[in-house]
Amino acid sequence: MHKLEFEKMISGNDIFDKDILSDFVYNSHDGLFVVDKNGKLVLANPAVVNMLDMSYEELIGHRIADIIDSGAYEGSPSTKAAESGEIYTGLVKTRGGIEIMSTSKPVFDDNGGLQYVITNCRPLSVIKKFYDRYYGSNNDITGMYDQLLTSRTKYIYNSKQMKEIVKRSFYASQTDCAIILLGQTGTGKGVMAKYIHENSKRSKERFLELNCAALPENLLESELFGYEKGAFTGANDSGKKGLLEIANNGTLFLDEIGEMPLQIQAKLLKVLDSGFLMRVGGTVSRKINVRIISATNRNLKTMMKVGTFREDLYYRLNVISIKIPPLKERKDEIKDIAENLLQKSNELYQTNKVFAKGAVDVLYNYDWPGNIRQLNNFIQRAVILSMQENTIGKEFLSELLSGELSDDDEYENGDRFSAGGHDRSDLDGNREETLKDYMTRVELAYIRKVINESNGSIAKAAEKLDVHRTAIYKKIRNGEDDK
């Protein structure tokens, strides 16, 4: 039915008044929420609030990206729908371990601009119960959802050194012992932690992650241990479970464990030794059974000597230590890793890029001090800045790595602009053109500059420019079409 036909149908019909529509949204058993063109949540019904175990104040008016970054849930069909401009169905997993099936639909204005993304969602357990009741628990449809939930981490390696490390990790995964992952930033410690969990007997249970450096001490304590009703100003009226409690029977990955304050180290040690947890402001101990995997890029032995890391906690966490080498010591794996990261970037940016012959050699000959994380950011940047080409060439990657396309070169030396082959004369207006054409090209050049400064992240560039990411995609595509 066309929108005009629908509006005509309900006009003059007393049933469809504001109160009825409000009751419909409020009483819907399915979660319903609306995200505006800037990615902010502007409407959510009680079902959404209950599923996420959050308050309206924590949701309404906040950007979806910020809510996800807070650890409230994983996955964002609404963001996918906004980026693709099409209906998107996907799975979301809340901090409380609830799996939710969500379908998001973008709504556009008369000019084709994104206006809202409307999402309806329902706990996956409800859907599975329905199919189990009518089709039996072993039907193919139920299996399809199970497969979505249990997709395994792809860990890429082929060097002799990494084969031994992965073998050791696999053997360690078969036990419940605490494991500490060591290595430089960006080497893939988080991926290894997921690999260990997925190969353990706890693989059907939750895997939760907490970055110990991401929160101030008071928030880190409540996030880890939870809190009771009225424990502090602003606390949830019903209290809140901590990640140790939510991850019960599963795995908790404590990243950057070396940044954990001493007071919380002492409390964590007590929980690990006793197997009992007491929430902040609580008086009741709760039995927990959780496997701890921790990671750090710091020298914990040195920290122990100067008194910034507890010796007893170190030995409690370090039953088995696994050191992941930097990428410069695993050069034989760069080709496979780069190809995999390119595939992920193609999916993210809806492109179909391939490396030209010899292009990967450029990546092989670089040391990558930021390791796999840096390589990932670099490949994303190469995908974006070569937007008009389907092949990423050797020369282009060499330029990108050598710094020939830095901001100083772009504007001070008049070199070719990095994000699409525009030279300095494009910005100086040395050719005859209309004011509109000139302003369009300058705008496009500035957009590409901000993307470059944002390490290729469209989302970060959009935030800096205060526009929606779909607007950036549109302007880049239009700019390429005009060439």
C-alpha positions as a printed NumPy array, in Angstrom:
array([[  0.   ,   0.   ,   0.   ],
       [  1.291,   3.459,  -0.916],
       [  1.761,   5.963,   1.926],
       [ -0.862,   8.309,   0.479],
       [ -3.382,   5.478,   0.323],
       [ -2.655,   4.611,   3.941],
       [ -3.036,   8.224,   5.075],
       [ -6.315,   8.484,   3.153],
       [ -7.565,   5.305,   4.787],
       [ -6.933,   6.504,   8.337],
       [ -8.   ,  10.136,   7.819],
       [-11.379,  10.71 ,   9.384],
       [-11.201,   7.367,  11.183],
       [-11.564,   8.051,  14.896],
       [ -9.826,   4.781,  15.76 ],
       [ -6.51 ,   6.085,  14.47 ],
       [ -6.131,   9.005,  16.863],
       [ -2.989,   9.92 ,  18.777],
       [ -3.961,   7.978,  21.894],
       [ -4.54 ,   4.748,  19.989],
       [ -1.214,   5.056,  18.152],
       [  0.513,   5.767,  21.455],
       [ -1.108,   2.705,  23.037],
       [ -0.051,   0.616,  20.032],
       [  3.623,   1.546,  20.413],
       [  3.594,   1.374,  24.217],
       [  1.888,  -2.014,  24.478],
       [  3.633,  -3.748,  21.596],
       [  5.248,  -6.986,  22.756],
       [  7.903,  -6.441,  20.101],
       [ 10.532,  -3.811,  20.676],
       [  9.999,  -0.694,  18.548],
       [ 12.436,   2.193,  18.245],
       [ 13.287,   5.027,  15.88 ],
       [ 16.712,   6.459,  15.059],
       [ 16.977,   9.854,  13.349],
       [ 19.219,  10.762,  10.421],
       [ 22.032,  11.751,  12.806],
       [ 22.062,   8.308,  14.403],
       [ 20.306,   9.388,  17.612],
       [ 17.627,   7.297,  19.287],
       [ 14.467,   9.435,  19.391],
       [ 11.794,   6.882,  20.33 ],
       [ 11.78 ,   3.527,  22.124],
       [  8.946,   1.552,  23.662],
       [  9.083,  -0.303,  27.015],
       [  9.893,  -3.616,  25.295],
       [ 13.214,  -2.151,  24.068],
       [ 13.991,  -0.721,  27.509],
       [ 13.371,  -4.121,  29.096],
       [ 15.391,  -6.059,  26.528],
       [ 18.43 ,  -3.798,  26.953],
       [ 17.966,  -3.427,  30.728],
       [ 18.538,   0.312,  30.428],
       [ 16.564,   3.418,  31.374],
       [ 14.955,   5.873,  28.968],
       [ 17.509,   8.473,  30.098],
       [ 20.32 ,   6.16 ,  28.992],
       [ 18.734,   5.667,  25.567],
       [ 16.682,   8.611,  24.289],
       [ 18.777,  11.366,  22.712],
       [ 21.938,   9.269,  22.629],
       [ 23.717,   8.15 ,  19.458],
       [ 23.426,   4.453,  18.646],
       [ 27.209,   4.314,  18.154],
       [ 27.756,   5.649,  21.693],
       [ 25.268,   3.18 ,  23.196],
       [ 27.1  ,   0.316,  21.475],
       [ 30.49 ,   1.672,  22.59 ],
       [ 29.192,   1.665,  26.183],
       [ 28.875,  -2.12 ,  25.916],
       [ 25.059,  -2.186,  26.129],
       [ 24.851,  -4.526,  23.153],
       [ 26.678,  -5.862,  20.091],
       [ 25.491,  -5.536,  16.49 ],
       [ 23.476,  -2.744,  14.895],
       [ 20.98 ,  -3.549,  12.113],
       [ 19.764,   0.074,  12.257],
       [ 23.243,   1.308,  11.357],
       [ 23.492,  -1.248,   8.542],
       [ 20.117,  -0.119,   7.188],
       [ 21.198,   3.536,   7.304],
       [ 24.441,   2.769,   5.502],
       [ 22.915,   0.555,   2.812],
       [ 19.634,   2.398,   2.355],
       [ 17.835,  -0.956,   2.435],
       [ 15.923,  -3.109,   4.922],
       [ 18.389,  -5.061,   7.062],
       [ 17.738,  -7.976,   9.427],
       [ 20.381,  -9.087,  11.878],
       [ 21.114, -10.384,  15.354],
       [ 21.899,  -8.277,  18.405],
       [ 23.353,  -9.557,  21.672],
       [ 22.796,  -7.504,  24.817],
       [ 25.179,  -7.094,  27.712],
       [ 22.804,  -9.316,  29.678],
       [ 23.245, -12.122,  27.149],
       [ 19.845, -11.773,  25.432],
       [ 19.938, -12.493,  21.689],
       [ 17.535, -10.346,  19.684],
       [ 16.45 , -10.568,  16.067],
       [ 16.02 ,  -7.041,  14.665],
       [ 14.72 ,  -5.724,  11.363],
       [ 15.478,  -2.112,  10.447],
       [ 13.953,  -0.109,   7.63 ],
       [ 15.238,   3.301,   6.446],
       [ 12.626,   6.01 ,   5.777],
       [ 13.47 ,   8.738,   3.254],
       [ 12.099,  12.216,   2.637],
       [ 10.73 ,  13.424,  -0.709],
       [ 14.253,  14.317,  -1.876],
       [ 15.633,  10.867,  -1.159],
       [ 17.492,  11.909,   1.98 ],
       [ 17.536,   9.638,   5.01 ],
       [ 14.959,  10.759,   7.573],
       [ 14.643,   7.916,  10.07 ],
       [ 15.449,   4.251,  10.604],
       [ 12.576,   2.311,  12.166],
       [ 13.353,  -0.983,  13.896],
       [ 11.244,  -3.757,  15.329],
       [ 12.888,  -6.5  ,  17.371],
       [ 12.024,  -9.647,  19.286],
       [ 14.08 , -11.936,  21.551],
       [ 15.437, -14.86 ,  19.568],
       [ 14.286, -17.267,  22.283],
       [ 10.672, -16.367,  21.499],
       [ 11.181, -17.123,  17.802],
       [ 12.944, -20.395,  18.537],
       [ 10.2  , -21.515,  20.912],
       [  7.632, -20.847,  18.19 ],
       [  9.463, -22.978,  15.63 ],
       [ 10.203, -25.678,  18.183],
       [  6.508, -25.889,  19.041],
       [  5.266, -26.134,  15.463],
       [  8.118, -27.783,  13.619],
       [ 10.127, -29.626,  16.251],
       [ 13.417, -28.698,  17.862],
       [ 15.588, -30.239,  15.13 ],
       [ 14.13 , -28.334,  12.177],
       [ 16.329, -26.52 ,   9.673],
       [ 14.985, -23.073,  10.571],
       [ 16.051, -23.402,  14.189],
       [ 19.432, -24.63 ,  13.008],
       [ 19.77 , -21.527,  10.864],
       [ 19.492, -19.292,  13.925],
       [ 21.887, -21.482,  15.881],
       [ 24.39 , -21.115,  13.067],
       [ 24.066, -17.324,  13.169],
       [ 24.717, -17.31 ,  16.895],
       [ 27.696, -19.656,  16.812],
       [ 29.671, -18.209,  13.889],
       [ 33.279, -18.859,  14.759],
       [ 36.187, -16.463,  14.85 ],
       [ 38.459, -16.718,  11.823],
       [ 42.051, -16.73 ,  13.042],
       [ 44.509, -16.46 ,  10.155],
       [ 48.022, -17.859,  10.532],
       [ 50.504, -19.944,   8.566],
       [ 53.952, -19.292,  10.053],
       [ 55.627, -21.999,  12.115],
       [ 55.779, -19.639,  15.073],
       [ 52.043, -18.897,  15.029],
       [ 51.126, -22.544,  14.451],
       [ 52.848, -23.388,  17.736],
       [ 51.097, -20.498,  19.501],
       [ 47.668, -21.503,  18.188],
       [ 48.336, -25.137,  19.153],
       [ 49.251, -24.032,  22.674],
       [ 46.149, -21.849,  22.837],
       [ 43.969, -24.759,  21.747],
       [ 45.387, -27.047,  24.428],
       [ 44.874, -24.303,  27.025],
       [ 41.29 , -23.807,  25.858],
       [ 40.436, -27.386,  26.833],
       [ 40.961, -26.521,  30.51 ],
       [ 39.392, -23.895,  32.762],
       [ 42.717, -22.325,  33.733],
       [ 43.254, -18.559,  33.655],
       [ 45.172, -17.353,  30.607],
       [ 47.025, -14.104,  30.062],
       [ 47.759, -12.908,  26.525],
       [ 50.858, -10.768,  26.049],
       [ 51.93 ,  -8.713,  23.068],
       [ 52.051,  -5.318,  21.468],
       [ 48.937,  -3.278,  20.768],
       [ 47.073,  -4.463,  17.694],
       [ 48.546,  -7.978,  17.493],
       [ 45.164,  -9.669,  17.801],
       [ 44.943, -10.546,  21.5  ],
       [ 41.181, -10.017,  21.484],
       [ 40.747, -12.34 ,  18.511],
       [ 42.858, -14.98 ,  20.241],
       [ 40.714, -14.672,  23.378],
       [ 37.591, -15.398,  21.303],
       [ 39.36 , -18.315,  19.63 ],
       [ 40.161, -19.829,  23.037],
       [ 36.573, -19.387,  24.235],
       [ 35.054, -20.865,  21.07 ],
       [ 37.202, -23.992,  21.414],
       [ 36.503, -24.458,  25.125],
       [ 33.766, -26.406,  26.886],
       [ 32.22 , -23.017,  27.677],
       [ 31.737, -22.178,  24.006],
       [ 27.926, -22.345,  24.259],
       [ 27.972, -19.784,  27.066],
       [ 28.637, -16.062,  26.927],
       [ 31.904, -14.401,  25.951],
       [ 32.057, -10.868,  27.372],
       [ 34.82 ,  -8.304,  27.078],
       [ 35.845,  -5.377,  29.261],
       [ 38.588,  -2.882,  28.478],
       [ 40.05 ,  -1.968,  31.868],
       [ 41.494,   1.287,  30.51 ],
       [ 38.231,   2.547,  29.04 ],
       [ 36.431,   3.491,  32.267],
       [ 37.232,   5.539,  35.388],
       [ 37.703,   3.548,  38.595],
       [ 34.166,   3.942,  40.008],
       [ 32.5  ,   2.97 ,  36.748],
       [ 34.922,   0.099,  36.197],
       [ 34.03 ,  -1.289,  39.621],
       [ 30.265,  -1.174,  39.045],
       [ 30.642,  -2.527,  35.493],
       [ 32.709,  -5.467,  36.702],
       [ 30.972,  -6.335,  39.984],
       [ 27.507,  -4.804,  39.5  ],
       [ 25.627,  -2.796,  42.112],
       [ 22.517,  -2.967,  44.297],
       [ 19.552,  -0.598,  44.278],
       [ 20.506,   2.82 ,  45.67 ],
       [ 24.221,   2.006,  45.813],
       [ 25.078,   5.49 ,  44.52 ],
       [ 23.481,   8.565,  42.956],
       [ 22.16 ,   7.769,  39.497],
       [ 22.09 ,   4.011,  40.089],
       [ 19.423,   1.973,  38.348],
       [ 16.358,   1.627,  40.586],
       [ 16.501,  -2.153,  40.402],
       [ 20.271,  -2.503,  40.647],
       [ 22.417,  -4.027,  37.943],
       [ 24.405,  -7.182,  37.3  ],
       [ 28.117,  -6.823,  36.667],
       [ 29.979,  -8.536,  33.861],
       [ 31.409, -11.175,  36.196],
       [ 27.871, -12.178,  37.119],
       [ 26.509, -11.948,  33.571],
       [ 29.385, -14.083,  32.241],
       [ 28.651, -16.826,  34.783],
       [ 29.571, -20.247,  33.301],
       [ 31.141, -18.435,  30.35 ],
       [ 34.284, -16.393,  29.705],
       [ 35.197, -12.832,  30.661],
       [ 38.02 , -11.202,  28.698],
       [ 39.761,  -8.424,  30.642],
       [ 41.701,  -6.409,  28.104],
       [ 44.471,  -4.027,  29.226],
       [ 44.496,  -5.644,  32.663],
       [ 47.608,  -3.629,  33.521],
       [ 45.447,  -0.472,  33.693],
       [ 43.206,  -1.851,  36.448],
       [ 43.443,   0.231,  39.665],
       [ 44.939,  -1.488,  42.733],
       [ 41.727,  -1.331,  44.751],
       [ 39.806,  -3.192,  42.062],
       [ 42.7  ,  -5.645,  41.644],
       [ 42.273,  -6.606,  45.304],
       [ 38.52 ,  -7.071,  44.934],
       [ 38.926,  -9.125,  41.743],
       [ 41.497, -11.38 ,  43.431],
       [ 39.067, -12.051,  46.293],
       [ 36.321, -13.034,  43.836],
       [ 38.633, -15.334,  41.868],
       [ 39.955, -17.007,  45.013],
       [ 36.581, -17.526,  46.693],
       [ 34.282, -17.957,  43.711],
       [ 31.813, -15.564,  45.356],
       [ 30.844, -12.055,  44.261],
       [ 29.319,  -9.156,  46.198],
       [ 27.843,  -6.26 ,  44.238],
       [ 28.722,  -2.648,  45.072],
       [ 26.53 ,  -1.604,  47.995],
       [ 25.412,  -5.188,  48.523],
       [ 25.347,  -7.525,  51.509],
       [ 24.673, -10.836,  49.753],
       [ 27.401, -12.991,  48.196],
       [ 26.626, -14.668,  44.885],
       [ 28.303, -17.83 ,  43.649],
       [ 29.905, -17.443,  40.213],
       [ 31.865, -19.711,  37.897],
       [ 33.596, -17.699,  35.205],
       [ 36.766, -18.252,  33.202],
       [ 39.095, -15.235,  33.037],
       [ 41.252, -14.451,  30.024],
       [ 43.275, -11.264,  30.394],
       [ 45.568,  -9.339,  28.081],
       [ 48.131,  -6.58 ,  28.3  ],
       [ 50.878,  -4.881,  26.319],
       [ 52.621,  -3.768,  29.504],
       [ 55.38 ,  -5.483,  31.49 ],
       [ 53.473,  -6.695,  34.543],
       [ 56.63 ,  -7.964,  36.279],
       [ 58.062,  -4.444,  36.215],
       [ 54.741,  -3.08 ,  37.489],
       [ 54.868,  -5.606,  40.345],
       [ 58.31 ,  -4.344,  41.375],
       [ 57.153,  -0.72 ,  41.565],
       [ 53.903,  -1.672,  43.293],
       [ 51.368,  -0.811,  40.572],
       [ 50.239,  -4.392,  39.983],
       [ 49.54 ,  -6.97 ,  42.669],
       [ 51.886,  -9.942,  42.693],
       [ 49.2  , -12.309,  44.007],
       [ 46.763, -11.315,  41.244],
       [ 49.499, -11.71 ,  38.637],
       [ 50.09 , -15.338,  39.593],
       [ 46.324, -15.94 ,  39.84 ],
       [ 45.831, -14.738,  36.259],
       [ 49.048, -16.126,  34.815],
       [ 48.477, -19.879,  34.959],
       [ 49.307, -19.971,  31.257],
       [ 50.816, -17.024,  29.379],
       [ 50.723, -16.785,  25.596],
       [ 52.783, -14.14 ,  23.852],
       [ 51.584, -13.086,  20.41 ],
       [ 54.435, -11.783,  18.232],
       [ 54.21 ,  -8.478,  16.337],
       [ 53.269,  -8.508,  12.671],
       [ 56.832,  -7.681,  11.563],
       [ 57.847, -11.116,  12.904],
       [ 55.007, -12.832,  11.004],
       [ 55.564, -11.419,   7.536],
       [ 54.614, -14.664,   5.815],
       [ 51.062, -14.108,   7.068],
       [ 50.649, -10.565,   5.79 ],
       [ 49.245, -11.63 ,   2.414],
       [ 46.497, -13.814,   3.89 ],
       [ 45.672, -11.312,   6.625],
       [ 45.538,  -8.432,   4.123],
       [ 43.25 , -10.37 ,   1.779],
       [ 40.915, -11.163,   4.665],
       [ 40.88 ,  -7.537,   5.846],
       [ 40.193,  -6.372,   2.28 ],
       [ 37.217,  -8.718,   2.109],
       [ 35.864,  -7.265,   5.376],
       [ 36.379,  -3.701,   4.084],
       [ 34.518,  -4.591,   0.889],
       [ 31.59 ,  -5.806,   2.977],
       [ 31.726,  -2.722,   5.199],
       [ 31.863,  -0.161,   2.393],
       [ 29.902,  -2.171,  -0.212],
       [ 32.798,  -2.225,  -2.667],
       [ 34.472,  -4.934,  -4.729],
       [ 38.16 ,  -4.063,  -4.495],
       [ 41.043,  -6.387,  -5.279],
       [ 44.799,  -6.023,  -4.918],
       [ 46.72 ,  -5.59 ,  -8.156],
       [ 49.662,  -7.87 ,  -8.86 ],
       [ 52.584,  -6.94 ,  -6.631],
       [ 50.49 ,  -4.675,  -4.395],
       [ 50.756,  -6.998,  -1.404],
       [ 54.554,  -6.843,  -1.713],
       [ 54.324,  -3.219,  -0.605],
       [ 52.505,  -4.312,   2.552],
       [ 55.025,  -7.115,   3.1  ],
       [ 57.986,  -4.721,   3.069],
       [ 56.553,  -2.429,   5.767],
       [ 57.101,  -3.081,   9.494],
       [ 53.565,  -2.188,  10.732],
       [ 54.403,  -0.842,  14.202],
       [ 50.661,  -0.749,  14.951],
       [ 50.401,  -4.407,  13.873],
       [ 47.147,  -5.887,  12.542],
       [ 45.04 ,  -2.975,  13.805],
       [ 47.184,  -0.544,  11.811],
       [ 47.067,  -2.8  ,   8.748],
       [ 43.29 ,  -2.98 ,   9.018],
       [ 42.958,   0.816,   9.234],
       [ 45.352,   1.235,   6.329],
       [ 43.414,  -1.154,   4.082],
       [ 40.137,   0.569,   4.944],
       [ 41.751,   3.892,   4.037],
       [ 43.038,   2.463,   0.749],
       [ 39.568,   1.155,  -0.113],
       [ 37.982,   4.551,   0.53 ],
       [ 40.637,   6.709,  -1.107],
       [ 40.697,   4.575,  -4.264],
       [ 36.93 ,   4.89 ,  -4.572],
       [ 36.988,   5.343,  -8.368],
       [ 39.059,   2.192,  -8.972],
       [ 38.235,  -1.469,  -8.418],
       [ 41.92 ,  -2.416,  -8.308],
       [ 44.235,  -1.187,  -5.555],
       [ 47.599,  -0.804,  -7.244],
       [ 51.17 ,  -1.143,  -6.068],
       [ 52.042,   2.488,  -6.789],
       [ 49.003,   3.773,  -4.915],
       [ 49.873,   1.745,  -1.809],
       [ 53.493,   2.875,  -2.016],
       [ 52.409,   6.501,  -2.091],
       [ 50.046,   5.979,   0.807],
       [ 52.795,   4.365,   2.889],
       [ 55.591,   6.74 ,   1.994],
       [ 53.708,   9.794,   3.122],
       [ 53.587,  11.387,  -0.324],
       [ 49.871,  11.91 ,   0.186],
       [ 50.127,  13.605,   3.568],
       [ 48.243,  16.782,   4.302],
       [ 51.368,  18.938,   3.914],
       [ 51.992,  17.516,   0.468],
       [ 48.379,  17.995,  -0.532],
       [ 48.186,  21.67 ,   0.277],
       [ 51.726,  23.032,   0.577],
       [ 53.516,  21.234,  -2.246],
       [ 50.56 ,  20.932,  -4.608],
       [ 50.82 ,  17.153,  -4.982],
       [ 47.93 ,  15.075,  -6.281],
       [ 45.152,  14.835,  -3.711],
       [ 45.229,  11.472,  -1.952],
       [ 41.553,  10.649,  -1.97 ],
       [ 40.836,  10.607,  -5.627],
       [ 43.513,  11.998,  -7.877],
       [ 42.629,  15.718,  -7.678],
       [ 45.606,  18.023,  -8.106],
       [ 46.226,  21.43 ,  -6.513],
       [ 44.785,  23.284,  -9.474],
       [ 41.377,  21.813,  -8.607],
       [ 41.399,  23.758,  -5.35 ],
       [ 42.951,  26.933,  -6.744],
       [ 40.259,  27.254,  -9.413],
       [ 42.7  ,  27.774, -12.288],
       [ 40.259,  26.547, -14.886],
       [ 37.011,  28.135, -16.035],
       [ 34.064,  26.865, -14.036],
       [ 30.913,  28.004, -12.289],
       [ 30.928,  28.933,  -8.62 ],
       [ 28.722,  25.891,  -7.914],
       [ 31.213,  23.538,  -9.589],
       [ 34.11 ,  25.1  ,  -7.715],
       [ 32.35 ,  24.865,  -4.339],
       [ 31.369,  21.245,  -5.014],
       [ 34.975,  20.268,  -5.712],
       [ 36.336,  22.107,  -2.691],
       [ 33.694,  20.44 ,  -0.529],
       [ 34.634,  17.014,  -1.883],
       [ 38.332,  17.695,  -1.318],
       [ 37.67 ,  18.697,   2.281],
       [ 35.532,  15.607,   2.899],
       [ 38.34 ,  13.389,   1.648],
       [ 40.85 ,  15.243,   3.793],
       [ 38.762,  14.621,   6.921],
       [ 38.353,  10.939,   5.974],
       [ 42.134,  10.667,   5.66 ],
       [ 42.606,  12.352,   9.06 ],
       [ 40.083,   9.888,  10.524],
       [ 42.187,   6.904,   9.396],
       [ 39.648,   6.023,   6.75 ],
       [ 36.693,   5.831,   9.143],
       [ 33.543,   7.202,   7.496],
       [ 31.751,   7.168,  10.855],
       [ 34.415,   9.348,  12.532],
       [ 34.573,  11.672,   9.536],
       [ 30.786,  12.058,   9.578],
       [ 30.92 ,  12.958,  13.263],
       [ 33.611,  15.592,  12.674],
       [ 31.692,  17.067,   9.746],
       [ 28.362,  16.873,  11.624],
       [ 26.63 ,  15.054,   8.757],
       [ 25.247,  11.544,   8.324],
       [ 27.602,   8.985,   6.804],
       [ 25.154,   8.376,   3.945],
       [ 25.656,  11.996,   2.893],
       [ 29.403,  11.403,   2.656],
       [ 28.935,   8.285,   0.514],
       [ 26.546,  10.195,  -1.745],
       [ 28.866,  13.185,  -2.207],
       [ 31.867,  10.941,  -2.958],
       [ 29.893,   8.921,  -5.501],
       [ 28.53 ,  12.077,  -7.131],
       [ 32.02 ,  13.525,  -7.258],
       [ 33.368,  10.435,  -8.982],
       [ 30.456,  10.389, -11.441],
       [ 31.212,  13.996, -12.448],
       [ 34.82 ,  13.266, -13.382]])
